[in-house]
Amino acid sequence: MNPTASYLNDLKTTAETARTTEASFRRQAANQIAVLEQERAFAFRRLNLMQASSDAVASAESEEIAVASALAVLRLRLGWSADSEARTEAITHFGPVALALFQAAKPPEDEPATNIGEALAIFEHWYSESRGSPFWLLFEHQIVDTPLVDF
């Protein structure tokens, strides 16, 4: 092979390697962005639900009212107007989170308050293990496109 052809072949190899490296990096970057995007979305969903639940629990005068108020917030945020076995189970497991919020706002005198973060982590872990997906995916409401009709 003559020196010019060899040199051009080397340039071609270098260019192909650069293309492959760039494509690989773009795939990795896209995957990492997707992970970070989901983490951000979950963090804001967590914040919004817990803020709304905390607000609902703050004015409650008893544990029962506090838990009922927080569970009503959960149902509202998820758009759950009807019950099912799975929904009832999730609501039941969210009860300790609501109770932890109430106890943090009005700690019992004779026992330490439940850690809110720990209660939520236990709930999230239970949901993930029992359902095979993160709880926070429930907040992804699909908006159905409806046709626009002009009269």
C-alpha positions, 0 to 999 in steps of 0.5 A, spaced: 500 500 500 502 506 498 503 512 503 498 516 501 493 510 501 495 508 508 495 515 511 488 516 508 486 509 511 489 511 518 484 517 518 478 513 516 479 508 522 480 514 526 474 518 524 470 511 525 473 510 532 471 517 533 464 516 531 463 510 535 466 513 541 461 519 540 455 515 539 456 511 545 457 517 549 451 520 547 447 513 549 450 513 556 448 521 556 441 520 554 441 514 559 444 518 565 439 524 563 433 519 563 435 517 570 436 524 573 430 526 570 426 521 573 429 522 580 428 530 579 420 528 578 420 523 584 423 528 588 418 534 586 412 529 587 415 527 594 415 534 596 408 536 593 405 530 596 408 531 603 407 538 603 400 537 601 399 532 606 403 536 612 398 542 611 392 537 611 394 534 618 397 540 621 390 543 623 387 536 625 385 535 632 386 527 633 390 522 630 384 519 626 382 526 623 389 527 621 390 520 618 383 521 614 385 528 612 392 525 609 389 519 606 384 524 602 390 528 600 393 522 597 386 520 593 385 527 591 392 527 588 392 520 585 385 521 582 382 515 586 375 517 586 373 509 587 376 504 591 380 497 589 383 492 592 390 495 590 388 502 592 386 500 599 392 496 600 396 502 598 392 507 602 393 502 608 400 502 608 400 510 607 397 511 614 403 510 618 406 516 614 400 520 615 401 518 623 408 520 623 406 527 620 401 528 625 406 526 631 411 530 628 406 536 628 404 534 635 409 529 638 406 525 644 408 526 651 410 519 653 413 516 646 418 519 641 415 521 634 416 517 628 421 519 623 417 522 617 422 520 612 423 513 615 416 512 615 415 514 607 421 510 606 418 504 608 412 505 604 416 507 598 420 500 599 413 496 600 410 499 594 416 498 590 417 491 592 409 489 592 408 492 585 414 492 582 415 499 580 416 506 584 410 509 587 411 515 584 410 513 577 402 513 579 403 520 579 404 520 571 397 521 568 396 520 561 392 525 558 388 523 552 388 527 546 381 529 544 379 531 537 378 538 536 371 539 532 370 545 529 362 547 528 
